[in-house]
Amino acid sequence: MPHQTPETPPRAFTAIVNPAAGGSASASSLIPLARLLREAGAEVAVEYSRGLEHAHTVARGAAEAGRIVLGVGGDGMVGCVGGALAGTGAVLGIVPAGRGNDFARQLGVPSDPEELAALLLEGEPRAVDAIEANGTPVLGSVYAGVDAVANANANKTRLLRGSAAYYVGALRAIVSWRAADYRVTVDGEEHRREGYTVVAANSGYYGFGKHIAPDARVDDGLLDVVLIRHAPRTLFFAVMRELADGTHVRRPQVEVLRGREVRIELAGPPGRTLPYGADGELPGVLPVTAKVMPGALRVLAP
């Protein structure tokens, strides 16, 4: 069982829980973890989020009090809490308990309570990059196109959960999709592409375990920009299947660029709008500018 050594003071945690994530799995998953932390001598306070703005405020307050802040939930909650802490020097712990858990997957954060408790009690903070998306810090990726539409569909689904909701949402998005005319500017160099989606990735995973950017690293100071260009729908479905293991990047319809600042916008037609997403949430519509924030976040991760 994890333990504190006599030489180190016990760690103090504030766990911010999204009570709706994963069908209330967040709240229930915290119970055995909190018990293990407390048995090891740590202090654990629990705060239930009333929304992302409330979670942001609670996270900043806990960090200012010198506490380790735990984001308990999926990528929306972890991205919100991590974004609140980016650039502050505070320490984030991740309790993966949502539908996606993609940033936790990228970092190798365990979901087993005993393994996770050991990491939170004894691990050393690791510096990782964040992304500033139209002025808001986020963690995993910023994406625009059919994937953002699919995510909007998945978030509206009440009968399905997790990857099933996303898959059905993606089917609906693809069936009705019209190729978008993107203008993607990477470190000042403009690229015009017609296609399905553009992803500016800090983490390699998004969309419930899809390995969209297999070479992305959270500590290299760069964003991997994945463009899926126009292709027949049958080929796009093949690309979707290949997202599980990252082999889609071998296809000529998939292009990967790298840079520190990425602007994604629609070049036309007039009047068309597209949503963009970040960390499982949908903050707005294009255009969006994503800038890497090198080493901006200290996180307890392997």
Protein Blocks (a to p, Z undefined) as FASTA:
>chain_A
ZZddfkbccddddddddfkgghhmlmmmmmmmmmmmmmnopacdddddfbjklmmmmmmm
mmmnopacddeddfklmmmmmmmmgonlpacddddfbfnommmmmnopafbfklmmmmmm
mmccdddddddeehiacfkbccedjklmmmmmmmmpmkbgcjllmmmmmmmmmmmpccdd
ddddeehiacddddfbdcddfbfbeehhiafblmbcfklopacddddddddfklmmmmmm
mmmnopmmmpmkbccdddfbdcdddfbdehiacdddeehiafbccdddddddehkbccdd
ZZ
